[in-house]
Amino acid sequence: MDPQRARRPGARPSWCGPLLYTAVASVVLVGVTASGTTNVKAQARGGTGLVSSSAAPTAGAQAADVSQSPEATVESVAATASPTPAVPAVDRDVLLAEAMESVAVEDGARVSVAVLDPESGQSAVYGEESFDTASIVKVDILAALLLQAQDAGRELTASEKSYATAMIKSSDNVSASELWDAIGRAGGLAAANERFGLGGTEGGNGALWGLTQTTAVDQLTLLEQVFGDESELSEASRSYLRGLMADIALGQDWGVSAVGSEQAEDAADGSARSAGSQFALKNGWLPRSQTGLWVINSIGRVTVDGHVYLVAALSQGNSTKAKGISLVEAAARAAVSSLRDADV
């Protein structure tokens, strides 16, 4: 999001001529002659001399100006000659990049984060590369299933609901595989994502749903489909998915939830929920068999001082799960703070 081009503060616009510019700082009405000629003396900006202006209007101009006082004429000239400089636009991507400079990233690891303030519409993105989804794709799988059910004019079956609950709340992989097959694997996911607006997500090959490739921007778009009002999903479908994401199993509720101001640092059981923090999320974690390095991702909605944000934090190349969790939590904090600081 490129900042809007703003006029350099203090720069004089090209249409402001020398005489008009001279007349800005101080205008003194001397008087009006019997013929209607207005005499004006003006203190030149930055100088000591007076500039005198005297003009005899035509008969038509005299008629048009009968009701206009000399004071109004002078005020109009001064207002025209003093345009207000444009306020430079804030580049929130730059602010986020600056905030991310304080986030420690170990050698070989990569991270990307995107954040949206739904109320103001302001957003910021750091990093454009693709990442393995691991289990965050389970939100996309369920969204695709719900969309297919809507199109068919039906509710989810009892077994589909059972799989969905286990897949989201406790990240059950067997349930995810069942629903991955039910939506038509990568093909079904792609058809739903085209309607959702996810242009940078590609489903994993065959049964490998966890190796779906995505970007932080696409995950933010998916969160808008789940938590926003303008969505391909019905209100009932969105409410169902949001409810599952707000009831994540203890021990799996790390990640973007670390942003919430309601979270207690000294919670007895180490759970963010114990402090009454308001969040709905899905996390993903996957050790890659070839390298032993960890993919750690977290997406969701968080509440900070009563204000809602959507956040997607993706990472890979982490040497341990714990380091990956610390990385995405730090990235999420930086993302939200970059928007909050810009609004101060």
C-alpha positions as CSV (number, residue, x, y, z in Angstrom):
1,M,0.0,0.0,0.0
2,D,1.9,2.9,-1.3
3,P,1.5,6.2,0.5
4,Q,-0.4,8.9,-1.3
5,R,1.9,11.5,-2.8
6,A,1.6,14.6,-0.6
7,R,2.7,18.2,-1.4
8,R,5.9,19.1,0.4
9,P,4.9,21.1,3.6
10,G,5.3,24.8,3.0
11,A,5.6,24.5,-0.8
12,R,3.7,27.1,-2.8
13,P,1.3,25.7,-5.4
14,S,2.1,26.7,-9.0
15,W,-1.1,28.6,-9.5
16,C,-0.2,31.1,-6.7
17,G,1.2,34.1,-8.6
18,P,3.6,36.7,-7.2
19,L,1.0,39.4,-6.5
20,L,-1.3,37.0,-4.8
21,Y,1.5,35.6,-2.7
22,T,2.6,39.0,-1.7
23,A,-0.9,39.9,-0.5
24,V,-1.3,37.0,2.0
25,A,0.4,38.0,5.2
26,S,-1.3,41.3,6.0
27,V,-4.1,43.0,4.2
28,V,-5.3,46.5,5.2
29,L,-8.4,48.1,3.7
30,V,-7.7,51.7,3.0
31,G,-11.1,52.7,1.6
32,V,-13.5,52.8,-1.2
33,T,-13.5,55.7,-3.6
34,A,-16.7,57.3,-4.8
35,S,-16.5,55.5,-8.1
36,G,-16.3,52.1,-6.3
37,T,-12.5,51.7,-6.6
38,T,-11.1,49.7,-3.7
39,N,-7.7,50.6,-2.4
40,V,-5.8,47.9,-0.6
41,K,-2.4,48.0,1.1
42,A,-0.8,44.7,1.9
43,Q,2.3,43.9,3.9
44,A,4.5,41.6,1.8
45,R,5.4,38.2,3.4
46,G,9.0,38.4,4.6
47,G,9.4,42.1,3.6
48,T,8.7,45.6,5.0
49,G,7.3,47.3,1.9
50,L,3.6,47.9,1.2
51,V,2.1,46.9,-2.1
52,S,-0.8,49.0,-3.3
53,S,-3.6,47.7,-5.4
54,S,-6.2,49.9,-7.1
55,A,-8.7,48.7,-9.8
56,A,-11.8,50.3,-11.2
57,P,-14.5,47.7,-11.8
58,T,-16.7,47.8,-14.9
59,A,-20.4,48.7,-14.6
60,G,-21.3,45.0,-14.7
61,A,-18.9,44.2,-11.9
62,Q,-20.2,47.2,-9.8
63,A,-23.7,45.8,-10.1
64,A,-22.6,42.3,-9.1
65,D,-20.7,43.6,-6.1
66,V,-23.3,46.0,-4.7
67,S,-24.1,43.6,-1.8
68,Q,-20.5,42.6,-1.2
69,S,-18.6,44.5,1.5
70,P,-14.9,45.5,1.0
71,E,-14.1,43.3,4.1
72,A,-15.6,40.2,2.4
73,T,-13.5,40.9,-0.7
74,V,-10.3,41.2,1.2
75,E,-11.1,38.0,3.2
76,S,-11.7,36.1,0.0
77,V,-8.4,37.1,-1.4
78,A,-6.5,36.1,1.8
79,A,-8.3,32.7,2.0
80,T,-7.5,31.9,-1.6
81,A,-3.9,32.8,-1.2
82,S,-3.3,30.5,1.8
83,P,-4.0,26.8,0.9
84,T,-3.6,24.3,3.7
85,P,-0.7,21.9,3.0
86,A,-1.8,18.3,2.4
87,V,-1.2,15.9,5.3
88,P,1.2,13.1,4.3
89,A,-0.3,9.6,4.2
90,V,0.9,7.0,6.7
91,D,2.5,4.0,5.1
92,R,1.5,1.3,7.6
93,D,3.6,-1.4,5.9
94,V,6.7,0.8,6.7
95,L,5.5,1.1,10.3
96,L,5.1,-2.6,10.6
97,A,8.5,-3.3,9.0
98,E,10.0,-0.9,11.6
99,A,8.2,-2.7,14.4
100,M,9.4,-6.1,13.1
101,E,13.0,-4.9,13.4
102,S,12.7,-5.6,17.2
103,V,11.5,-9.2,16.6
104,A,14.3,-11.8,17.0
105,V,14.4,-14.3,14.1
106,E,16.9,-17.1,14.3
107,D,19.2,-17.8,11.4
108,G,17.4,-19.8,8.6
109,A,13.9,-19.0,9.9
110,R,11.3,-16.8,8.0
111,V,8.3,-15.0,9.1
112,S,5.4,-13.1,7.6
113,V,2.5,-11.3,9.3
114,A,-0.6,-9.4,8.2
115,V,-3.1,-7.4,10.4
116,L,-6.4,-5.7,9.8
117,D,-8.4,-3.3,11.8
118,P,-12.0,-4.1,10.6
119,E,-13.5,-1.0,12.1
120,S,-11.2,1.5,10.3
121,G,-10.2,-0.8,7.4
122,Q,-6.5,0.0,8.0
123,S,-4.1,-2.9,7.4
124,A,-0.5,-3.7,7.2
125,V,1.6,-6.6,5.7
126,Y,5.1,-7.8,6.4
127,G,6.5,-10.4,4.0
128,E,5.0,-11.7,0.8
129,E,6.4,-15.2,0.5
130,S,4.4,-18.5,0.7
131,F,4.4,-20.9,3.6
132,D,3.2,-24.4,4.4
133,T,-0.1,-24.1,6.2
134,A,0.2,-27.0,8.5
135,S,-3.1,-27.1,10.5
136,I,-4.3,-23.6,9.9
137,V,-5.7,-24.9,6.6
138,K,-8.4,-26.6,8.7
139,V,-10.2,-23.3,8.8
140,D,-10.2,-23.1,5.0
141,I,-11.3,-26.8,4.8
142,L,-14.3,-26.2,7.0
143,A,-15.1,-22.9,5.2
144,A,-15.1,-24.7,1.9
145,L,-17.4,-27.5,3.3
146,L,-19.8,-24.9,4.7
147,L,-19.9,-23.1,1.3
148,Q,-20.6,-26.4,-0.5
149,A,-23.4,-27.2,1.9
150,Q,-24.9,-23.8,1.4
151,D,-24.8,-24.2,-2.4
152,A,-26.6,-27.6,-2.0
153,G,-29.2,-26.0,0.4
154,R,-28.4,-28.4,3.2
155,E,-27.0,-28.4,6.8
156,L,-23.9,-30.3,7.7
157,T,-24.5,-33.9,8.6
158,A,-24.0,-35.2,12.1
159,S,-20.7,-36.8,11.1
160,E,-19.5,-33.7,9.4
161,K,-20.2,-31.7,12.5
162,S,-18.4,-34.2,14.6
163,Y,-15.3,-34.1,12.3
164,A,-15.5,-30.3,12.2
165,T,-15.5,-29.9,16.0
166,A,-12.6,-32.3,16.5
167,M,-10.6,-30.7,13.6
168,I,-10.9,-27.1,14.8
169,K,-11.1,-27.4,18.6
170,S,-8.4,-30.1,19.1
171,S,-6.7,-30.0,15.7
172,D,-7.5,-33.7,15.0
173,N,-5.8,-34.8,11.8
174,V,-8.0,-37.8,11.1
175,S,-11.0,-35.6,11.1
176,A,-9.2,-33.1,8.8
177,S,-8.4,-35.9,6.3
178,E,-12.1,-37.0,6.3
179,L,-13.3,-33.5,5.5
180,W,-10.4,-32.9,3.0
181,D,-11.8,-35.8,1.0
182,A,-15.3,-34.6,1.5
183,I,-14.7,-31.2,-0.2
184,G,-12.8,-32.8,-3.1
185,R,-9.3,-32.2,-1.8
186,A,-7.2,-29.4,-3.5
187,G,-9.7,-29.0,-6.3
188,G,-12.6,-28.3,-3.9
189,L,-10.5,-26.0,-1.8
190,A,-9.4,-24.0,-4.9
191,A,-13.0,-23.6,-6.1
192,A,-14.0,-22.2,-2.7
193,N,-11.0,-20.0,-2.4
194,E,-11.7,-18.4,-5.8
195,R,-15.0,-17.2,-4.3
196,F,-13.4,-16.2,-1.0
197,G,-10.7,-14.2,-2.8
198,L,-7.7,-16.2,-1.9
199,G,-5.4,-15.9,-4.9
200,G,-2.1,-17.1,-3.4
201,T,-3.2,-20.4,-1.8
202,E,-2.6,-23.8,-3.4
203,G,-3.9,-27.0,-2.0
204,G,-1.4,-29.8,-1.0
205,N,-1.0,-32.7,-3.4
206,G,-3.2,-35.7,-2.9
207,A,-4.0,-36.3,0.8
208,L,-1.3,-33.9,2.0
209,W,-3.6,-31.0,3.1
210,G,-1.0,-29.8,5.6
211,L,1.4,-28.9,2.8
212,T,-1.0,-26.5,1.3
213,Q,0.8,-23.3,0.4
214,T,-0.5,-19.9,1.4
215,T,0.4,-16.3,2.3
216,A,-0.3,-14.1,5.3
217,V,-2.4,-11.8,3.0
218,D,-4.5,-14.8,1.9
219,Q,-5.0,-15.9,5.5
220,L,-6.2,-12.4,6.4
221,T,-8.6,-12.5,3.5
222,L,-9.9,-15.8,4.9
223,L,-10.4,-14.3,8.3
224,E,-12.4,-11.6,6.8
225,Q,-14.7,-14.2,5.3
226,V,-15.1,-15.8,8.7
227,F,-15.4,-12.7,10.9
228,G,-16.6,-10.0,8.4
229,D,-20.1,-9.1,7.3
230,E,-19.3,-9.2,3.5
231,S,-18.7,-12.9,3.0
232,E,-19.6,-15.8,0.8
233,L,-20.5,-17.6,3.9
234,S,-23.9,-17.2,5.5
235,E,-24.3,-15.7,8.9
236,A,-25.1,-19.2,10.3
237,S,-22.0,-20.6,8.7
238,R,-19.8,-17.8,10.0
239,S,-21.2,-18.1,13.5
240,Y,-20.6,-21.8,13.5
241,L,-17.0,-21.5,12.5
242,R,-16.3,-18.6,14.8
243,G,-17.8,-20.6,17.7
244,L,-15.4,-23.4,17.1
245,M,-12.4,-21.1,16.8
246,A,-13.3,-19.4,20.1
247,D,-13.2,-22.8,22.0
248,I,-9.8,-24.1,21.2
249,A,-8.4,-26.8,23.4
250,L,-6.2,-25.8,26.3
251,G,-2.5,-26.0,25.3
252,Q,-3.4,-25.1,21.7
253,D,-4.5,-21.5,22.4
254,W,-1.1,-19.8,22.0
255,G,-0.2,-17.6,19.0
256,V,-2.1,-14.5,18.1
257,S,-3.9,-14.7,21.5
258,A,-0.7,-13.3,23.0
259,V,-1.7,-9.9,21.7
260,G,-4.9,-9.6,23.9
261,S,-4.6,-7.0,26.6
262,E,-6.9,-9.1,28.8
263,Q,-4.4,-11.9,29.0
264,A,-2.9,-12.3,32.4
265,E,0.9,-12.8,32.5
266,D,0.8,-14.8,35.7
267,A,-2.2,-17.1,34.9
268,A,-1.9,-20.2,37.1
269,D,-2.3,-22.7,34.4
270,G,-0.5,-20.8,31.7
271,S,-3.6,-20.5,29.6
272,A,-4.6,-17.3,27.9
273,R,-8.2,-18.1,28.4
274,S,-7.9,-18.2,32.2
275,A,-7.5,-14.4,32.1
276,G,-10.8,-14.0,30.2
277,S,-9.0,-12.8,27.0
278,Q,-11.2,-12.5,24.0
279,F,-9.9,-14.4,21.0
280,A,-10.8,-16.9,18.3
281,L,-8.0,-18.7,16.5
282,K,-6.5,-21.7,14.8
283,N,-2.8,-22.7,15.1
284,G,-0.7,-24.9,13.0
285,W,2.6,-26.7,13.8
286,L,4.5,-29.2,11.7
287,P,8.1,-30.5,12.0
288,R,9.3,-31.1,8.4
289,S,10.7,-34.7,8.1
290,Q,13.5,-33.8,5.8
291,T,15.0,-31.0,7.9
292,G,13.5,-31.4,11.3
293,L,12.7,-27.7,11.3
294,W,9.3,-26.4,12.4
295,V,6.4,-24.7,10.6
296,I,4.6,-22.6,13.2
297,N,1.5,-20.6,12.2
298,S,-1.3,-18.7,13.9
299,I,-4.4,-17.0,12.6
300,G,-7.4,-15.4,14.3
301,R,-9.2,-12.5,15.8
302,V,-8.0,-10.8,19.0
303,T,-9.3,-8.0,21.2
304,V,-7.0,-5.3,22.6
305,D,-8.6,-2.8,25.0
306,G,-12.0,-3.5,23.5
307,H,-10.7,-3.1,19.9
308,V,-10.8,-6.0,17.5
309,Y,-8.0,-7.0,15.1
310,L,-7.6,-9.8,12.6
311,V,-4.1,-11.2,12.5
312,A,-2.2,-13.9,10.5
313,A,1.3,-14.8,11.5
314,L,3.2,-17.5,9.5
315,S,6.7,-18.9,10.0
316,Q,9.0,-21.8,9.0
317,G,12.6,-22.9,9.5
318,N,12.3,-22.7,13.3
319,S,14.7,-25.0,15.1
320,T,12.1,-25.9,17.8
321,K,8.4,-25.6,18.3
322,A,8.8,-23.3,21.3
323,K,11.0,-20.8,19.3
324,G,8.4,-20.8,16.5
325,I,5.6,-20.0,18.9
326,S,7.7,-17.2,20.4
327,L,8.3,-15.9,16.9
328,V,4.7,-15.8,15.7
329,E,3.5,-14.3,19.0
330,A,6.2,-11.5,18.7
331,A,5.2,-10.9,15.1
332,A,1.5,-10.7,16.0
333,R,2.3,-8.2,18.8
334,A,4.4,-6.0,16.4
335,A,1.6,-6.1,13.8
336,V,-1.1,-4.9,16.1
337,S,1.1,-2.3,17.8
338,S,2.0,-0.8,14.4
339,L,-1.6,-0.1,13.7
340,R,-2.3,1.2,17.2
341,D,0.8,3.5,17.2
342,A,-0.1,4.9,13.8
343,D,-3.5,6.0,15.2
344,V,-2.1,7.8,18.3
